[in-house]
Amino acid sequence: SFIRGGRKTRPPRCPAFPGNGMAPKTVLITGCSSGIGLALAVKMARDKQKRFKVIATMRNLGKRGCLEAAAGVTLNKTLEIRQLDVCDERSIISCINSIPNRHVDILINNAGVGMIGPIECQTIEEMKGVMETNFFGVVRMIKEVLPDMKRRRSGHIVVISSVMGLQGIMFNDIYTASKFAVEGFCESLVIQALKFNIFISLIEPGPVVTEFETKVYEDAENADYSTTDPETADMFTNLYLKNSKAIFSSLGQTPNDIAEVKGLAGVVISAAKPPFRHQTNPVYTPMTALKHADPTGALMTDTFYKMVFNGHVPTEPDTNPIWLHFIGCPLHKLYPKEQGEGEMKKHGLLAGGRGCS
């Protein structure tokens, strides 16, 4: 409870989900032609309690075949497919105006693009394109639905972010910047939104095996790196790409993992008080914890430098204790023994870890 004017007030809670005889909640999802957006749209449309009316959108309706096939009997019943381009304000307004009373209970910002590689090989226009979709696309969508949610004093805004919105990863500079921007925007907006009983939730997956990721890596493998120095080009192609593909295949989640009951649909969307942040892959929690354990940044940079250049990058699930070893030991060095163990317990770093040598 909060204290306001000498009296306690309860923190906001999401309105109860529809029961028998109640109208389903309208859910608008962007980027549904494949991946997480498709999986989540189908998952919610098939809800046994029929709590949701899903508006699944995509930029190019010519790519709706996979969604139609996956939707099955829910198509045009609890799931409708609409055109929406998050980079086009007219497209956004047209789509939302087509919804009765512009009533969106839950907005799920999923549309996104990726880009990896040395920045010397990327044009400013390509960088702007990533920001246009990943950051300004989210801003445009929220800007359009927020006034209506404020008037109703009800709503839930979900943003598919990334662990890279918390922790930068080598050669993901621009993609990481776009996710940092999203996280900062939502972190600033959430307090104001709560005053209107509007919840904001940032979903932070690690690697997810999708067509989106496959295309990013295919483009990277076929790109020209002659505009950077040979050492950097070799570092990207023979170190980063090789290890990243191994990590994706062994530690990556599927879109269904993100959408299932223990993930986005259950933990976040159906919660009475949705969390502001939710990491879908607990393997990556220690990685993001490093950043907050040492305000100088040395703990994070030193640890990742050793992991990358001393050959300690985890590529198999059973090597996770090694990863925790390289994260946990610097915490012991940063804090006195008792405090170090406390920090490790707080961030879930002791279980399965190894002692420092």
Backbone torsions as a table, in degrees:
resi	resn	phi	psi	omega
1	SER	NA	152.1	177.2
2	PHE	-105.6	155.2	174.3
3	ILE	-100.4	123.1	178.8
4	ARG	-137.1	117.2	177.4
5	GLY	59.7	35.2	178.1
6	GLY	85.6	-1.0	179.0
7	ARG	-129.6	153.6	-179.4
8	LYS	-81.6	140.1	173.3
9	THR	-125.9	144.0	-179.3
10	ARG	-82.2	144.3	175.2
11	PRO	-65.3	155.1	-177.8
12	PRO	-64.4	152.7	175.1
13	ARG	-132.3	151.8	177.6
14	CYS	-65.4	143.6	174.4
15	PRO	-58.7	149.0	-179.3
16	ALA	-58.1	146.4	177.8
17	PHE	-73.5	153.0	-176.5
18	PRO	-57.6	137.7	172.8
19	GLY	-106.3	-160.1	179.5
20	ASN	-61.1	128.9	177.6
21	GLY	84.9	-6.0	179.3
22	MET	-93.3	148.1	179.5
23	ALA	-68.0	140.8	178.0
24	PRO	-68.4	158.0	177.0
25	LYS	-78.3	138.6	177.6
26	THR	-85.5	123.4	-178.1
27	VAL	-116.6	121.7	177.0
28	LEU	-106.6	121.8	-178.0
29	ILE	-120.7	132.9	176.6
30	THR	-98.0	155.3	175.5
31	GLY	67.2	54.0	-173.0
32	CYS	-103.4	11.5	-178.7
33	SER	-71.9	-20.5	179.6
34	SER	-164.2	179.7	170.7
35	GLY	63.1	-142.4	-175.4
36	ILE	-61.4	-42.5	-178.9
37	GLY	-59.6	-45.5	178.8
38	LEU	-63.5	-49.2	-177.5
39	ALA	-60.5	-42.2	-177.9
40	LEU	-70.6	-40.9	178.7
41	ALA	-59.2	-45.9	-179.2
42	VAL	-67.9	-42.1	179.3
43	LYS	-57.9	-46.2	-177.4
44	MET	-73.9	-34.7	179.0
45	ALA	-66.9	-28.2	-179.2
46	ARG	-91.6	8.0	180.0
47	ASP	-51.9	124.4	-175.3
48	LYS	-62.9	-28.8	179.6
49	GLN	-87.0	-0.6	179.6
50	LYS	51.8	49.2	-177.8
51	ARG	-85.4	-10.4	-171.3
52	PHE	-129.0	142.1	166.7
53	LYS	-111.9	110.5	-170.9
54	VAL	-96.6	125.7	170.7
55	ILE	-103.7	100.0	-177.5
56	ALA	-93.8	121.1	-173.6
57	THR	-117.1	158.9	175.6
58	MET	-156.2	156.6	-178.4
59	ARG	-68.7	-43.1	-175.9
60	ASN	-115.8	106.3	-178.9
61	LEU	-66.4	-14.5	175.5
62	GLY	-65.8	-13.9	179.7
63	LYS	-102.9	21.2	-175.0
64	ARG	-85.4	-3.5	-175.1
65	GLY	-56.2	-45.8	-179.0
66	CYS	-64.0	-39.8	179.2
67	LEU	-67.3	-42.8	178.5
68	GLU	-60.0	-43.5	-179.7
69	ALA	-64.7	-42.5	-178.9
70	ALA	-70.8	-32.6	-178.5
71	ALA	-67.8	-35.2	178.2
72	GLY	57.0	-127.5	-174.7
73	VAL	-70.6	-13.3	179.7
74	THR	-78.3	-16.1	-176.2
75	LEU	-59.9	129.9	-179.0
76	ASN	64.6	14.8	173.2
77	LYS	-117.8	-79.2	175.5
78	THR	-99.5	0.9	177.4
79	LEU	-137.7	124.5	174.7
80	GLU	-119.7	145.2	-179.9
81	ILE	-107.1	128.1	-179.8
82	ARG	-130.5	158.0	175.7
83	GLN	-86.0	134.3	175.1
84	LEU	-158.6	126.4	176.1
85	ASP	-112.2	115.0	-175.1
86	VAL	-67.8	-10.8	177.4
87	CYS	-94.7	1.8	-176.0
88	ASP	-125.5	107.8	-176.7
89	GLU	-61.5	-36.5	179.3
90	ARG	-64.7	-38.7	177.5
91	SER	-64.0	-41.7	179.1
92	ILE	-63.3	-48.9	-178.7
93	ILE	-62.2	-42.7	-179.6
94	SER	-61.2	-43.8	-179.4
95	CYS	-65.0	-47.5	-177.2
96	ILE	-69.1	-34.6	176.0
97	ASN	-65.6	-23.5	-179.9
98	SER	-78.0	-11.5	178.3
99	ILE	-86.9	130.0	-178.0
100	PRO	-49.9	124.9	179.5
101	ASN	59.3	18.6	-178.1
102	ARG	52.4	31.9	-171.6
103	HIS	-88.2	103.7	175.3
104	VAL	-114.9	114.4	178.8
105	ASP	-79.8	-42.0	-177.5
106	ILE	-131.2	120.9	174.5
107	LEU	-104.4	125.2	178.1
108	ILE	-116.1	107.6	-179.9
109	ASN	-85.8	103.9	-176.1
110	ASN	-118.2	-24.8	-176.2
111	ALA	-57.4	136.4	179.8
112	GLY	-166.0	163.2	175.5
113	VAL	-131.8	159.3	-179.3
114	GLY	-122.7	162.3	174.9
115	MET	-160.2	128.5	177.8
116	ILE	-130.2	157.9	177.5
117	GLY	131.6	172.0	176.5
118	PRO	-65.0	137.2	-176.1
119	ILE	-65.6	-23.9	178.3
120	GLU	-63.3	-20.9	-176.8
121	CYS	-99.4	5.2	-178.4
122	GLN	-115.4	136.5	179.8
123	THR	-83.3	157.8	176.5
124	ILE	-61.1	-36.2	179.0
125	GLU	-64.2	-39.7	176.5
126	GLU	-64.4	-39.6	177.9
127	MET	-64.2	-42.9	178.2
128	LYS	-61.5	-36.1	179.2
129	GLY	-62.0	-39.7	177.3
130	VAL	-64.3	-44.9	179.6
131	MET	-66.0	-37.0	179.7
132	GLU	-58.9	-43.8	-178.7
133	THR	-80.9	-54.1	-170.0
134	ASN	-73.4	-34.4	-179.9
135	PHE	-104.3	-61.9	-176.3
136	PHE	-66.3	-26.8	174.2
137	GLY	-61.1	-43.3	176.8
138	VAL	-64.8	-44.2	-179.7
139	VAL	-61.3	-44.6	-179.7
140	ARG	-60.5	-44.3	-178.4
141	MET	-64.3	-47.3	-178.9
142	ILE	-64.9	-41.8	179.8
143	LYS	-58.6	-32.8	-177.2
144	GLU	-80.2	-34.4	-176.9
145	VAL	-94.3	-20.9	-172.9
146	LEU	-60.6	-45.2	-179.8
147	PRO	-58.7	-39.8	178.8
148	ASP	-67.3	-40.8	177.6
149	MET	-64.0	-38.5	178.4
150	LYS	-63.0	-42.6	-179.8
151	ARG	-62.6	-37.3	179.6
152	ARG	-83.4	-12.0	-175.2
153	ARG	52.0	47.7	-178.5
154	SER	-165.6	140.1	175.5
155	GLY	161.0	162.9	178.3
156	HIS	-140.7	121.7	179.0
157	ILE	-109.9	119.1	-179.6
158	VAL	-111.4	133.5	-180.0
159	VAL	-124.0	122.4	174.6
160	ILE	-78.5	101.8	179.2
161	SER	-97.9	-132.6	-178.0
162	SER	-172.0	157.6	170.8
163	VAL	-61.2	-20.7	176.7
164	MET	-76.3	-2.0	168.2
165	GLY	-83.1	-9.6	178.5
166	LEU	-112.6	-31.1	-173.7
167	GLN	-140.9	122.1	179.1
168	GLY	-70.1	146.4	178.2
169	ILE	-123.7	137.1	-178.5
170	MET	-52.5	135.6	178.1
171	PHE	70.1	9.2	172.5
172	ASN	-112.9	33.0	-167.8
173	ASP	-55.9	-49.9	-174.6
174	ILE	-77.7	-41.1	176.1
175	TYR	-59.6	-45.7	177.9
176	THR	-59.8	-42.2	178.9
177	ALA	-59.9	-39.4	-179.8
178	SER	-66.2	-37.2	180.0
179	LYS	-76.5	-34.8	173.0
180	PHE	-60.5	-41.2	179.5
181	ALA	-62.1	-43.4	178.7
182	VAL	-62.0	-45.1	-178.7
183	GLU	-63.5	-43.4	179.1
184	GLY	-65.3	-40.6	178.3
185	PHE	-60.4	-48.6	-177.5
186	CYS	-69.9	-36.7	178.9
187	GLU	-63.8	-35.0	177.5
188	SER	-73.7	-38.5	-173.8
189	LEU	-78.7	-27.6	-168.0
190	VAL	-61.7	-36.4	-177.2
191	ILE	-66.9	-43.4	176.0
192	GLN	-61.7	-43.2	-177.6
193	ALA	-61.7	-40.2	-178.9
194	LEU	-61.0	-30.1	177.7
195	LYS	-61.5	-25.3	178.7
196	PHE	-102.7	16.3	-179.6
197	ASN	61.7	34.2	177.1
198	ILE	-110.1	125.9	-179.5
199	PHE	-97.7	145.2	173.6
200	ILE	-122.7	132.5	179.3
201	SER	-128.8	125.5	174.6
202	LEU	-97.0	120.8	177.9
203	ILE	-98.3	125.5	-171.3
204	GLU	-122.1	81.6	176.3
205	PRO	-74.0	160.6	164.5
206	GLY	-87.8	-142.1	178.2
207	PRO	-67.1	136.1	177.8
208	VAL	-126.5	128.1	-176.5
209	VAL	-82.4	102.9	-178.6
210	THR	-139.7	170.9	173.6
211	GLU	-61.6	-34.3	177.9
212	PHE	-55.5	-51.3	-178.5
213	GLU	-68.5	-39.8	179.9
214	THR	-59.0	-43.5	-179.6
215	LYS	-66.0	-39.9	178.9
216	VAL	-58.7	-43.6	-178.5
217	TYR	-73.6	-35.7	176.2
218	GLU	-63.2	-43.9	178.0
219	ASP	-61.3	-40.5	-178.6
220	ALA	-66.5	-38.0	-178.9
221	GLU	-68.2	-26.9	-176.7
222	ASN	-100.7	3.2	-175.7
223	ALA	-79.5	162.4	178.6
224	ASP	-96.5	122.0	-178.4
225	TYR	-111.9	24.7	-178.5
226	SER	-71.1	-16.4	-179.2
227	THR	-85.5	-0.3	173.5
228	THR	-114.9	171.3	-178.9
229	ASP	-74.3	155.1	-177.1
230	PRO	-58.4	-36.6	-179.0
231	GLU	-65.1	-43.0	178.6
232	THR	-67.3	-42.4	178.5
233	ALA	-59.9	-43.0	178.4
234	ASP	-66.5	-40.4	178.5
235	MET	-59.5	-41.2	-178.7
236	PHE	-71.7	-50.6	-173.5
237	THR	-74.9	-41.1	-172.9
238	ASN	-98.3	-14.5	177.1
239	LEU	-110.5	-59.8	-175.6
240	TYR	-65.9	-56.3	-175.3
241	LEU	-60.3	-44.1	-178.5
242	LYS	-60.2	-50.2	-178.4
243	ASN	-70.4	-36.9	-178.6
244	SER	-64.3	-41.9	179.1
245	LYS	-63.9	-38.0	177.9
246	ALA	-66.6	-40.5	178.7
247	ILE	-64.5	-43.4	179.5
248	PHE	-60.4	-43.2	-175.3
249	SER	-72.1	-27.4	-175.3
250	SER	-104.2	-36.2	-176.4
251	LEU	-107.8	-9.6	-176.2
252	GLY	-70.2	151.0	174.4
253	GLN	-96.4	165.2	173.8
254	THR	-98.0	162.1	174.9
255	PRO	-55.6	-35.9	178.6
256	ASN	-66.6	-32.8	175.3
257	ASP	-59.9	-40.6	-178.6
258	ILE	-69.3	-36.3	-172.9
259	ALA	-86.5	-18.8	-169.5
260	GLU	-69.7	179.5	-170.0
261	VAL	-58.3	-40.1	-179.4
262	LYS	-80.6	-2.8	-179.8
263	GLY	-108.1	-127.3	-171.7
264	LEU	-64.7	-46.5	-175.3
265	ALA	-64.9	-40.5	-175.7
266	GLY	-89.7	-51.9	-173.0
267	VAL	-72.7	-34.0	-172.4
268	VAL	-104.7	-59.9	-169.8
269	ILE	-70.6	-35.9	-177.3
270	SER	-90.7	1.7	-177.1
271	ALA	-74.6	143.8	176.2
272	ALA	-66.0	-37.1	175.5
273	LYS	-128.4	90.2	-174.3
274	PRO	-60.6	141.6	178.2
275	PRO	-70.6	151.9	176.1
276	PHE	-73.6	-38.6	177.1
277	ARG	-125.3	143.0	176.2
278	HIS	-144.9	114.0	174.7
279	GLN	-89.9	125.4	-174.4
280	THR	-82.1	-20.7	-176.3
281	ASN	-120.1	104.1	-175.5
282	PRO	-63.5	-16.6	177.9
283	VAL	-59.3	-29.0	-174.0
284	TYR	-94.8	-3.2	179.6
285	THR	-61.6	-43.7	177.2
286	PRO	-59.4	-35.9	-179.1
287	MET	-62.0	-46.2	-178.5
288	THR	-74.1	-23.8	179.1
289	ALA	-67.7	-28.8	-179.1
290	LEU	-54.7	-41.8	-173.3
291	LYS	-60.9	-36.3	-174.7
292	HIS	-91.7	-9.6	-178.3
293	ALA	-79.0	-23.8	-177.4
294	ASP	-136.4	108.2	-176.8
295	PRO	-65.2	-15.9	178.5
296	THR	-78.5	-18.9	-178.2
297	GLY	86.6	-8.7	-176.5
298	ALA	-66.5	-37.7	-179.8
299	LEU	-59.1	-46.0	-179.1
300	MET	-67.3	-50.4	-175.5
301	THR	-66.8	-42.2	-180.0
302	ASP	-64.3	-43.1	-178.2
303	THR	-64.4	-45.3	-178.3
304	PHE	-71.6	-31.8	175.5
305	TYR	-60.8	-45.7	179.6
306	LYS	-65.4	-41.1	179.9
307	MET	-62.2	-40.3	-175.8
308	VAL	-79.3	-48.4	-170.3
309	PHE	-97.2	-9.3	174.8
310	ASN	-106.5	13.3	172.5
311	GLY	75.9	30.2	-178.2
312	HIS	-112.4	29.9	178.3
313	VAL	-77.2	124.2	-179.0
314	PRO	-71.7	127.2	178.0
315	THR	-124.9	0.1	177.8
316	GLU	-135.9	146.7	-179.5
317	PRO	-56.7	-36.3	-175.4
318	ASP	-77.9	-3.2	174.9
319	THR	-93.4	4.2	-179.6
320	ASN	-56.9	-37.6	176.4
321	PRO	-57.6	-33.6	176.3
322	ILE	-63.6	-43.3	178.4
323	TRP	-58.7	-47.3	-179.9
324	LEU	-63.8	-33.1	176.9
325	HIS	-59.8	-44.8	-176.8
326	PHE	-75.5	-18.8	175.4
327	ILE	-89.6	-41.3	-175.3
328	GLY	-70.1	-40.0	-177.8
329	CYS	-60.8	-43.6	176.5
330	PRO	-61.4	-30.2	177.2
331	LEU	-66.4	-38.9	177.6
332	HIS	-63.6	-36.1	-179.3
333	LYS	-74.1	-30.0	-177.9
334	LEU	-75.5	-37.2	-176.4
335	TYR	-114.7	159.3	167.5
336	PRO	-58.0	160.4	-172.0
337	LYS	-51.5	-52.0	-176.6
338	GLU	-64.5	-43.1	-179.3
339	GLN	-68.1	-37.5	178.8
340	GLY	-61.3	-43.8	178.0
341	GLU	-64.8	-36.4	177.4
342	GLY	-63.4	-42.7	178.0
343	GLU	-63.4	-41.0	-179.7
344	MET	-65.4	-42.7	177.8
345	LYS	-62.8	-41.6	-178.4
346	LYS	-58.9	-37.8	-177.4
347	HIS	-98.7	9.3	177.7
348	GLY	70.2	33.5	-174.3
349	LEU	-99.9	-9.4	-176.6
350	LEU	-82.4	-38.6	-176.3
351	ALA	-61.8	123.3	176.5
352	GLY	80.0	-2.4	-177.0
353	GLY	-81.3	172.9	178.9
354	ARG	-113.2	155.0	177.4
355	GLY	-69.1	155.8	178.6
356	CYS	-75.8	142.1	177.8
357	SER	-94.7	NA	NA
